[in-house]
Amino acid sequence: MDFNVVDRPETLIAGTVLRSPALAVEGPRRAKVVEAWTHLRARTLPGPVATGYVDFAPEINSYLTHIVGYECKTLADLQTGDVLGRIRAGRYARFVASGDNLGDTIVALWRQVWDAEAAGEFVRAYTGDCEQYPDENTVEIFVSLTEEKDS
C-alpha cells in the first residue's frame, strides 16, 4: 500500500455528527453523509473543510462518531449548534488520492486503509482519524497508529 507515516499536532474538527457503523462510505448510509456535506457546503465556515472520526467502539468492531465539518484553530472557531471533536497529536498513516468524484475517491482510499491494516502494515490506535481536502479533487486520510514502531 502507498502511505507514509507522519507526526501530526492535535486537530480540532467541528460540525455535524453522524453516529455510524464502521465508516459509512457505501450503501444506504452514504446518503446521510452526502446530505450532511450538502448542508455543510451551504454554510460559511471558519476553517477548512475536514472530517473527523472519533469515539470508536472497538469492542464491537463497528460504531464511531463521524463529524462532517471544518477544522478549528481554537475553540473560538466553534459555531453554534456544532459538535467539536479532538483528534489527538501523534503518529498517523497518511494516505492521499485524487479523482474526479471525491466521494468515490474517499471510498477507494478507505479500502486501501483497510487492506493495509489487514495486511499488518500498521497497527491502528483508534484514538481518532481524520480527512482533509487540499483541493476539490484530493483527499488525505490520517489514521492514528499505536506507539509501537515495529508492527
C-alpha positions in Angstrom: 0.0 0.0 0.0 1.1 3.5 -0.7 1.2 5.6 2.5 3.7 7.3 4.7 3.9 7.7 8.5 3.8 11.3 9.8 3.6 13.1 13.2 0.6 15.4 13.5 -0.4 18.0 16.0 -3.7 18.0 17.8 -6.5 18.8 15.4 -10.0 20.1 16.3 -12.8 19.3 13.9 -16.3 20.7 14.4 -19.6 20.1 12.5 -22.5 17.8 12.1 -22.3 14.4 13.9 -23.3 11.1 12.2 -23.1 8.1 14.5 -22.4 5.3 12.1 -21.3 1.7 11.8 -17.7 1.4 10.6 -17.2 4.1 8.0 -20.5 4.7 6.3 -18.9 5.3 2.9 -21.0 2.9 0.9 -24.6 1.7 0.7 -27.7 3.4 2.1 -25.8 5.2 4.9 -23.7 7.1 2.3 -26.9 9.1 1.5 -26.7 10.5 5.1 -23.1 11.5 4.6 -23.9 13.2 1.3 -26.8 15.1 2.9 -24.5 16.3 5.7 -22.0 17.5 3.2 -24.7 19.3 1.2 -25.8 21.3 4.3 -22.2 22.0 5.3 -21.3 23.4 1.9 -24.2 25.9 2.1 -22.6 27.4 5.2 -19.8 29.9 5.8 -17.2 28.1 7.7 -14.4 29.5 10.0 -11.9 26.9 8.8 -11.0 24.4 6.1 -13.4 21.6 5.4 -12.5 18.4 7.3 -13.9 15.2 8.6 -13.2 13.6 11.9 -13.8 10.0 13.2 -13.8 9.7 17.0 -15.3 7.6 19.8 -14.6 4.3 18.2 -16.3 1.2 19.6 -13.6 -1.4 19.0 -15.3 -3.9 21.4 -17.9 -4.4 18.7 -15.7 -3.6 15.8 -18.1 -1.1 14.5 -19.7 2.2 15.6 -17.9 5.5 15.7 -18.8 9.2 15.7 -18.3 10.7 12.2 -18.0 14.5 12.2 -18.7 16.2 8.8 -17.3 19.7 9.3 -14.4 22.0 9.4 -11.1 22.4 11.2 -10.9 24.8 14.1 -7.7 26.6 15.1 -9.2 27.4 18.5 -12.4 26.9 20.4 -13.5 30.3 19.4 -14.0 28.9 15.8 -16.7 26.6 17.0 -20.1 27.6 15.5 -23.3 27.4 17.4 -25.0 24.0 17.1 -21.9 22.2 16.0 -20.1 19.4 17.9 -16.4 19.5 18.5 -14.1 16.5 18.2 -10.5 16.4 19.2 -8.0 14.3 17.2 -5.0 14.0 19.4 -1.4 14.6 18.4 0.6 11.5 17.5 1.8 9.2 14.7 -0.5 8.7 11.7 -0.5 6.7 8.5 -1.2 9.2 5.7 -3.0 8.1 2.6 -3.6 10.5 -0.4 -5.6 10.2 -3.6 -7.2 12.4 -6.2 -10.1 11.8 -8.6 -12.9 13.4 -10.5 -15.6 12.2 -8.0 -14.4 12.9 -4.4 -16.9 10.6 -2.8 -15.7 7.6 -4.9 -12.1 8.6 -4.2 -12.7 8.6 -0.5 -14.3 5.1 -0.6 -11.4 3.8 -2.7 -8.8 5.3 -0.3 -10.6 3.9 2.8 -10.4 0.4 1.1 -6.6 0.9 0.8 -6.5 1.8 4.6 -8.5 -1.4 5.5 -6.4 -3.5 3.2 -3.1 -2.2 4.6 -4.4 -2.7 8.2 -5.5 -6.3 7.3 -2.1 -7.0 5.8 -0.4 -5.9 9.0 1.4 -2.9 7.5 0.5 -0.9 10.7 -1.5 -1.2 13.9 -4.3 1.3 14.3 -4.7 3.1 17.6 -8.4 4.0 17.1 -7.9 7.2 19.0 -9.2 9.4 16.2 -8.8 9.6 12.4 -9.4 12.5 10.0 -9.7 13.5 6.4 -8.5 16.8 4.9 -9.1 18.1 1.4 -6.2 20.1 0.0 -8.4 20.8 -3.1 -11.8 19.9 -4.5 -10.5 16.6 -6.0 -8.0 15.4 -3.4 -8.4 13.7 0.0 -5.8 13.0 2.6 -6.7 10.4 5.2 -4.8 10.3 8.5 -5.2 7.0 10.5 -4.0 7.0 14.1 -1.3 4.5 14.9 -0.1 2.7 18.0 3.2 3.8 19.6 4.7 0.5 18.5 7.4 1.2 15.9 7.5 -2.3 14.6 4.0 -3.5 13.9 
